[in-house]
Amino acid sequence: MAQFHGFALCFLGLAATVTLPAGAAELEPTFASAGSTSLASISNDPELDQIVVRASRITELQQKNQALDEARDKVLLPSAAATTYNIDQEALQALPQGKNTPLDKVLLQIPGVSYDSAISNPDFHVRNEYANVQYRINGIQLPDGVSALGPILETGFIGNLNLLDGALPAQYGLRTAGVVDITTKSTFDPGGSLDLYGGSWGTVSPSVEYGGSAGQTQYFLTGRYLLSNQGLENATPMENPIHDRTTQEKFFGYGSTLFGDSSRLTYMAGGFVGHFQIPDVEGQAPLGDFGSPTLSSTSLNESETDRFFFGLVALQTHHDDIDTQFSMFTRYATVDFVPDLYGDLAFNDVASNVVRKSLLNGLEFDASDRLSDAHTLRSGAILSVEKTQVQDLSTVLPLDPDGYPLPTPVTLNDYTAKIGWTAGAYAQDEWRITPVLTLNTGLRFDQLNQFVSANQWSPRIAVVYKPIVDTTLHAGASRYFTPPMQAQATQNNLALFQNTVQQPAIPLDDPVRPERATYFDVGVDQQLLPGLAVGLDAYYKRSTDTLDDGQFGQAVVLNQFNYARGFSRGAELKVKYTLGGFRAYANVSHEITMVKEVVSNQYLIGDPVELAYLATTYTYASDAQTVTASAGAAYRWHGLLASVDGIYGSGLRAGFANEEHAPGYTQWNAAIGQNFDPWRNQKLLTLRLSAINLFDRSYVLREATGIGEFAPQYGPRRGLFAELNQQF
């Protein structure tokens, strides 16, 4: 206890030193006469002097890192006229599940982000686009995965999150529907927390985080384990899913070391391993071509194991006029879908063991040169090389001469290995024409060499105008070039499956091509009152070789294809309000996305009548939802927190050629939490109780009748959870 009191007194003295005015020495007797330890007596204690010096070094380290963070975010990677939505650490903790909220569910609280099943990967869509989202951690781009189930990144390491979409500046290429820009937590005093979270569906999820500093190095580590009987969306409307157990392990480590005042080496590593049972559907009947005709569809035992590991190293330099960041990254990812051999043959006439492996390595360089107060030039380049191995080991039923299945399975191995690469470079100029008007112009070039070779020059232009205080107008136009994901664009050997039940009804498999698009975006952000901000944004996109994906068959993996043409248009409204311990927000968007004529991997559609209809008619894309909304509020009073949030969707597409849509739905979540200080050491113990789908509304996300849908997926029923968090 003596050491603790000395530590507290030390920081009282340090605080007084920082806040006293120029004549502070004259005030020292006042402190002593009040019964407190004087500054002089503190300075004569060698142990306390050492702590004070250490605190000073921590503050200096923090200031240097903050300066480099600002240079990276504002100088190297500015948002220009992109539409930006921020969720800071306080807003993240205010969500009903706090840091136990999966990352994809955090993003659902952002305008224009709609909910989809985990099988869609990722299980959300930005402005109705497929999985065309890139992640950046501290300004460094994280390579794509290969179609894993659920979010692979842990929410616990996030210090701040921005979603950028709309007309992006030239440094953002390839995945352009949205940029999930994550800044990691920064913990300088040694410490962390232990967290135990659990509740409905047998959910148990302990996690730990720890951070600190040593010399010129700071670090942060976090890990999580999850066990649950609802790993993926329920395939039935019942309260408890059938055959849906999951175990997941996530890890993230971050470190940075300063070299002088102007250079920093940053290094990160992360991993995800997830084991999933594939949910079963009630009431399905075997096809009758193989096995028992009375086999129950709830007895199937399909599973999938996903792995994702990455490492990043970046060297950042900051000088008076020039900033640079050079990074190297590597990523290894696998997907292994294991069928129920007997059951899948009975219900589908085919059982496919699908394995996808991908190793990707790359380099990225960004630089900024402030030519004057009005001009800043930025440029950069990125190169990545990816090796993929895709294997479809299918056990299928052969066909007799009359085209009927024979009950004698054969096993076929469709294997493809490919080394592909992408490269890109950009240059842009930020010109502050007047104090209230900024013009950002840029040009980007991207080259793709995978199953197809293609390239594109992509001009970008954007204007930001601030006519009066608290009002910001932005407008931009961007040309985009989006390559397919190599592991999802692998062509099947259709000839291998001739004279089997897998023989395609449409024998066309043109290679998947990159999407090319022109994007326009305008918007306004207005601070109406202190704490009250509103924003309105509108966009239009026209594309050729429009990319889409879907699950075609019982294997829970995605395959990509192109539509010849597509367009999107929409508008978003957002409102935020903060006052003291109260914060609230509301967002609503209206969006239309339509496509026409499938021009690659046509065999995936399966139905020649549907393919012919798509060739002549604009129809809705699979991921199109017309109206999406979210809202939430939280109030913090001393150690008490009350929180509620909700989402609304008008329904994803369904039916022949996606001409129908699933019913609309609403889901509300709520929580109440309290901080305690049982140890009297300011290391708080937090108890939080939360409810997911508070009103227990059953709703369907996917009806399994649209393009690229195999089985239905329902939103979660009501779940009750408790969290116990101890700081240390």
N, C-alpha and C positions, 0 to 999 in steps of 0.2 A: 504493500500500500504506500510506503514511503516513496518508492520509485514513481508510482503513479502520481502522487501529489507533486513531486518534483517536476514531472513531465508537464502537468497541467500548469504549474506556476511558470515554467519556462515559456509556454505559449502565451500566458497572460502577459508576461514581460515582453515577448516578441510583438504581440498585438499593440501594446502600449508604445513600443519603439516605433512601429510603423505609423501610428495615428497621431502622435504628439506633434505640435507645431514647432516652429523654429526655436522657441525659448523653452523647450521641454525640460531642460536640466533644472530650471527653477521649480518645476512642479514635482520633482522627485520626492521631497519631504512630505508632500501631501499624500502620496501613496503610502509611505511608511507610517505616517500618523494614523492612517485608516486601518492599520493592523495587517497590511499586505506586505509581502516580501518586497523589498526595494529593488530597483534595477541594479543598484551597486552590489547588493548582496547576491543577486542572481549571477552577475558577471564574475563574482569571486568564486563561484562553484564550478570546478573544472568539468564535472560531468554534465552540468546543465549548459555550460558554454559549448560543449561538444554537440549537444542536441540542437542548440540554437544555430550553430554553424551548419549542421546538417540540414535544418529546415531552410536556411538561407540558400543552400546549394540546390535543394529540391525546387524552391521557387525560381531560381535562376534557370534550372534545367527546364522547368515548365514554360517559362517565358520564351526560351530559345525554340522549343518545340512548337509552341503556339505560333511564333513568327513563321516558321517553316510550313506549318499547316495552312496559314493564311496565304502564303505565297503559292502553295500548291493549288489551293481551291480557287483563289481569285485571279492569280496570274497565269498559272499553267493550264488550268482546266475550268475556265469560267462557263457559266450557263448561257451567257449572251441573251438571246431572246427566247430561249426554250421555256416551255411551261414547267414551272417547278413547284413541287409540294414538299414541305418539310415535316418530318416527325422527329422531334428531339427526344432526349433521354427522359425528360419529365413526362412528355406526352405518351411515350412508350410504356412507362411504368404506370400511367393512369389507365391504361386499357384494363378491362376486367381480369384478364389472365396475366397482366404484367409481362415480365420477361419470359414467361412460359407460353406466351402467344406464339404459335408458329409464324415464321416470316411471311408466308403467303397470306395468312389471315391478318397480319399487320397491314399489308399492302391493300387489303380490301377496304380500308378506311380512306383511301385516296380517290379523288374524282376520276371517273372513267375506268376504274379497275373492277372487273366483274369476276364472280366466283365460278369456278369449274371444279371438276373432280381431280383428285390427285393423279389419276391415270392420264390426264391430258398433258401433264408435265410442261411448264409448271401449272399448278392448279389455280391459275388466275389468268386473265387476259387484260392487256392494256389497250383501250380503244378498239376492242373487238378483234385484235390481231392474234395469230397463233403464238407459239412460244418464241417470239422475236424480241427477247429482252436480254440485255447485257447487265452484268454485275461488275461493279468496281469497288474495291476495298482500298481506302486511302489513296484514291486516284489511280490505282493499278487495275487493269482489266482482268477479270477472272475468266478463263477459258470455258467454253460450253461443255455440258455433259453429254451423255448419250441416251437420254430418256429415262432417267431414274424416277422412282415413285416418291412423291412428296418433296418438301423442301430439304435441301442438303446442307444449308447454312443454319447455324445456331443463332437465335435471336439475342442470346445473353451477351455477346461481345459487342453489340451495336451501341455506339455512343450517340450517333446522329445518323439519320437516314433522309435522303432526298430522292424523289422520283422525278426525273427529267423526261419529258416527251414533247411532241410537237415538232417545230422546226429546229433541229439540233445544229449547233455549230460544227465546223469541219472536223474537229478532233474526234468526234464520235461517229464511228462507222460500223458497218456490217449489221449488228443487232440494233435496230433503231426504233422499234415500237416504244421502248422505254429504257432508261438507264437507271438502275437501282444503285445509287451512289452512297456507299456506306463508309462512315468514319468510325473507327474503332474506339472503344473506351480507352481512357488514359488514366492509369492509377499510379501515383507517384509515391505515396506513403505505403509501406508494405501492409497488405491487408486484402481481404476478399470477403466471400460469403459462401455459406453452405445452404442449399435450398432443397427442400423435399416437397414434391408436388404429386398429388394423386387424387383418385376418386372413381367416378363411374367407369364402367367397362373394364374394371380391374386395372386401371391406369396407375402406374407407379413411375415417377420420373425424378430421380435425384440429380442434382447438378452442383457444380462447384466452380468458383472463379477466384483467381488470385492475381494480384498485380503488385508491382513495386519498382524500385530503381536501385541501381548500383553504379556509382561513378557517373559516367555520361550515358549510361544505358537505362532504358525503361522497358518494362515488359508487362504482358498481360496474358493469362492462360484461362481457358474455360473448357469444361467438358460436361456432357450430359448423357444419361442413359434413359431409355424409354421402354417400358413394357406396357402393352395395352391389348385388349381384345377388340379394339376398333382401330385398325391401322389405316385402312382405306375407307372410302365412302361405302356405306351400307348398300348392298344390292337389293334390299327389300325395304319396305316402309316400316318394318317392325322396330321395336325399341333396341333390341340386341341383334347385331349382325351375326351371320352364320359363317364360321370359318374365316375369321378376319384378324387373327392374332399377329402382332408385330413386335419385334425387338429392334431397337435402333441405338447406335452409339455415335456421338458427334464430339469432335475436338477442334479447338482453334487456339493457336498460339501466335502472339505478336511480340516483336521486339524492335527497338530502334536504338542506334548508337550515334551520338554526335561526334563529329570531328571538327573541333574549333567551333566558331559561331555560324558558319555558313554551309556546312555539309552534314548530311545525315544518311546513314545506312539503315534501311528498314527491311525486316525479314518477317515473313509470315508463313504459316503452314496450317493445314486443316485436313480433316478427314471425316468421312461419313460411311457407316456400314449399316444397311437396313435389310432386315429379313421380313418378308411379308407373306402371309397367306392370302390367296385371292378369294374374295367373298363369293359364296355360293348363292344361287337363286332358287327359290322354291317353285315347284309345280311344273318344271320342264320335263318333257318326255323324251326318251331316247329315240334316235332316228329309226332304229330297227334293223340297221345293216350289220351291226356288230354287237355281241354280248347280250346281256339280259335285257329284255324289254321292260322289266319292272324296276330297273336300277333307279334309285332316288338321286335327284339332282343336288340334294344337300349333302351327299356323301363324297363329292369331288374333292381332291386334295392337290390343287395347283398351288405353286408358290413361286416367289421371285426373290433374288438376292441382288442388291445394288451396292456398289462401292464407288467412292469418289474421294480421291486424295489430290491435294494440290500444294505447291510451294511457290513463293514469290520472294524475290530479292530486288530492292530498288535503291539506287543512289541518287539523292536529291542534293542540288547545290543552289544557293541563293546569294546573289551579289546585288550591287546597286541597280544595275539595269538588266542583267541576264539571269534567268532561272532555267535550270535543266532538271530532268528526271530520266534516268536510264534504268530499265527494269528487265529482269529475266523471269520467266515463269515456266512451270511444268505442271501437267495434270494427267492423272491416270484414272480411268473410269471403266467400270464393267457393269453389265446387266446380264443376269442369268435367269431366264424363265424356265421353270421345270414343270412339265405337264403332269396330269394324272393319266398315265398311259391308257389304262383300261377305260376309265370314265370318259376321257376326251374322245376316244374312238367311238364309244357308245353314243355320245351326244352330238359329236361334230364330224365323225368319220375321219378325223385327223388329230394327231397329238404332236405338237411341235416343241422341241427343246431349242429355244432361241438364246444364243450367247452373242453379246456385243462387247468388244474390248477396244479401247482407244487410248493411245499415248500421244500427248500433244506437248510440244516444247515451243517456246517463242521468245522474242525480244521486242521491246517497245521503247521508243525514245520520244520525249517531248521537250521543247525548248521555247522560251519566251524572251523577247528583246524589246525593252521599252525605249523606243527611238526618241520620244519626247513625251511631254505631258499629255499630248493628244493622240499619239500613235503607239500602238503595241503590236509587234509582229509575233506570230506564233507559228510553229511548224513541228512536224514530227513524223514518225514512221513506225510501222509494226509489221512483224513477220512471224508467222506460226506454221509449223510443220506437224501434220497429224498422221499417225498410222492407225488404221482401223482394221479389225478382224471381225467379220460378221458370219455367224454360222447358224443355219436353220436345219436342225436334224429332225426331219419330219417322218413320223410313222403314219402311213396313209393306207387307205383301201384302194386296191386297183379296180379297174372297170373291165367288165366282160365285153365281148364284141358288140353287144347290144347297148352298152353304156350303163349297165347296172353295177353297183358296188359288189365286190366279192369279199366275203368275210375272212380274207387271208392277208393281213397287213404286210406291207413292205416298208423298209426304212430307206429314206433318201437324204443325202447330205448336200445341202446347198451352201457352199463356203466361198467367201470373197474377202480378199485382203487388198488394201489400197493405201498408198502413201500420197497424200495430197498436201497442198499448201495454199495459204492466202497471204497476200502482202498489200499494204496500203501506205499511203503517204499523203500529207496535207500541208497546206500553208494558208494562213488567214491573217487579216489585218483588222484590228479594232481601232476605229477612228472616232474620237470624241469631237464631233464637229462643233458643238457648243456645249456649255455646261449641262444642258438638259437634253441633248440629242446625241446618240451614239449609233454609229453604223458599223456593223461587223460583216465583212465579206470573206469568203474562203473558197478554196478549191481542193477537192479530194480526188485521189486516184486509187482504185482498188483492182487487184488482179487475183483471179481464182483459178486454181488448177486442181480439180478433183476428178469426178467422173465426167465433167465437162470443163472446158477452159473458156473463161470469159473475163472481161474487164469493163470498167466504166470510169469516165470523168464525171465528178459530181460537184457542181457549183452550189454554194450556200450563200444566202444574203439575209440579213436581219437588221431591224431598226428598233431601238429602245428610246422612248420619248417620255420625259417627265415634265409635263407642262406646268404643273403646280406641285406644291408640297403634298406628299402622301398619295400622289397619283402616278401610276406607271403604265404606259401603253407599250405593247410590243407587237411586232409583225415580222414574219419571216417566211422564206421559201427555201426548201432544201430538196436536192436530188439524192435519192437513196439507192444503194446497191446491197442486196441482202442475199448471201449465199445459203444454200441448203446445208443442214447439218450432215456431215459426211456419213456418219453411221446410220442415219435415218434415210439417206438418199441412195443406199446401195440397191442395185438392181437385182432382182431374183432371176434365177435360171429357169424360165418358164418351160423350156423344152424338157427339163428334168422331170416335170410333173405331168407330162402327157400320158393319157390313158390311166389316170388316177382321179380320185374325187377332187384333187387340187388343180386339175386342168382348168385354166381360166376360161370363162365364157367370153372374155374380151382379150384376145391375144395381142395386146398392144402394151409396150413398156418403154416408151420414149424416156430418155434420161431426164432427171430433175435438173432444172436450170435455176440460176439466181433470179430473184425478183428485182425488178427495176421500178422505181416509183418517184413521183413528184409530189411534194407535200407542202401545203400552205397552212399557216396558223396565225391567228390574230387574237389578242386578248388585252384585258385591262385588269389591273389590281388597284384597289382603292382602300385607304385607311379612313374609314368613316368617322370613328371616334377612338379615343384612347382604348386600345384593347380589342377593337372591332374592325376586322378586315374582311373584304369581300373581293371576289375575282370572277371574271367571266371570260371564257375562252371558246373559240370556234375554229374548226379545222376542216380541211378537205384533202383527200389523197386519191390520186389516180395511179394505177399500177398495171404493169404487164408481167406475164409469167408469175402471177400472184401465188405465193406459197401457202400451202395448208397442210395439215397432217391429220391422222386418225388411227384408231385401232381397228385393223382389218383382220379379223380372226381371233381365236381364243387366246393367243399369246398376248400378254399385256405389254406390248411394245408399240411404238409409233412409227409410221412410215409416211414420208412426205410425197407430195405431188404438186403440180402447178395448174392453175387456171390461166387461160390465155389473157384475160382481162379482169380487172376488179376496181372497185372504188369504195371509199369510206367518207362519210361526212358526219359531223356531230357538233354538239355544244355542251359545255360544262359550266356549272355554277358552284362556287365554293364560298363558305362563310366560316370564319373563325372568331371566337370571342374569349378573352381571358381577363379576369379581374380578381386580383388577390389569389386565393386558393381555388377559384372556380375557373373552369375552362370548358368550352363547348364548341362543336363544329357540326356542319351539315354540308353535304355534297349531293348533287344530282346531275346526271348526264343523259343525253338523248343521242343515240348513235345508230347509223344505218351502214351496214357493210354488205356489198353484193358482189358476186363473181359470175363468170361465164366461161364455159368450154374447158374441159379437162384436157391438158396437152402433154402430160407426162404420167408415167405409171398408171395408165388408164385401166389396166386390169384390176386395180384395187377397187374400183367402183362396183364391179361384179355384175351389175344389171345393165344389159345393153340398152334397154328402154330408157333407164335413168340417164345413162351416158349421152344418148341422143337428145334427150330433153335439155340437159345441161349445155349442149353444144349450141343451142339456139335461143336460150332464155337466161336472162339474168336472174339468179336465185341468191338467197342469203347464204353467207359463209357459215360453216358449222359453229363457229365461236361467236356469232353475232347475237347480241342481246340489245334490245331497243332502249330500255330504260334501266339505269343502274343508280342506286342511291345508297348513301351511308350517313350515319349521324351518331353523335356520342356526346356525353357530358361527364365531368368528374369534379368532385369537390373534395379538397383536402383541408381539414381543420386540425391544426396541431398534428397529432399522430394518427388521426382518423382519415380514411379515404373511402368515399362512395363513388362508384363508377358504373356507367351503363353505355352500351353502344349497340348499333343495329345495322343491318344491311337489307336492301330490297333489290330484287331482280325481276324483270318482266318475263324471264324464261329464255333458255338457250333453244337453238333450233331443233326441229324434229321432223319426222315424216319423209315422204318421197321428195327427193331433191331439196330437202331442208325447207319446204314450203310451209311447215307448221312450226309451232314452238311449244315448249313445255309450259305448264301453268306458272304464273307469278308466285313469288314467295317472299316472306319476311322472316328474319331471325333476329332476336334480341338476346343480348348477353348482359349480365350484371355481376357486380362484386362489391364486397365491403371488406375493408382491411384495417388493422390497427397496429401501430408500432408500440413496442414495450422496451424498457431499459432495465431488465431484471438484474443485471450484473453491476449496475451503476458505473459503467465504464464507457458510456456513449456508443457501445457496439450493439446496435439495435436488434431486437428480435421482432419479426413481423409475422402476423397471422392474417391470411387472406382467405375468404370464402367466396367462390365464384360459381355462377350458373351459366351454362351454354345452352342456347335455345330455351330461354327461360319459360316460354309459354308452350313448349313441347309441340310445336307445329311440324307436322310431317310434310315434307316437300321433296320433289324430284328435281335433280340437276340434269340428268341425262335419261331420256326415255328408251334409248337403244334402238331408235327407229330412223335416226338421221344418218348422214354420210359419215363413215368412219366411227360408228358406235357399235359396240358388240354386246354389252350388258348394261342394264340400268344402274344408275348411281343416285342415291338419296342423300340429302343433307342429314346432319346428326340429329338425333332426338335429344331431349333434355338430358344434360349431364351436370352433375354436382361435383365440385372439386375443392380441395383445401391445399393451401400452400403455407409452409413454415420456413422462414428464411432467417438465418442467424449470421450477422456480420462478425468478422473477426479481424 
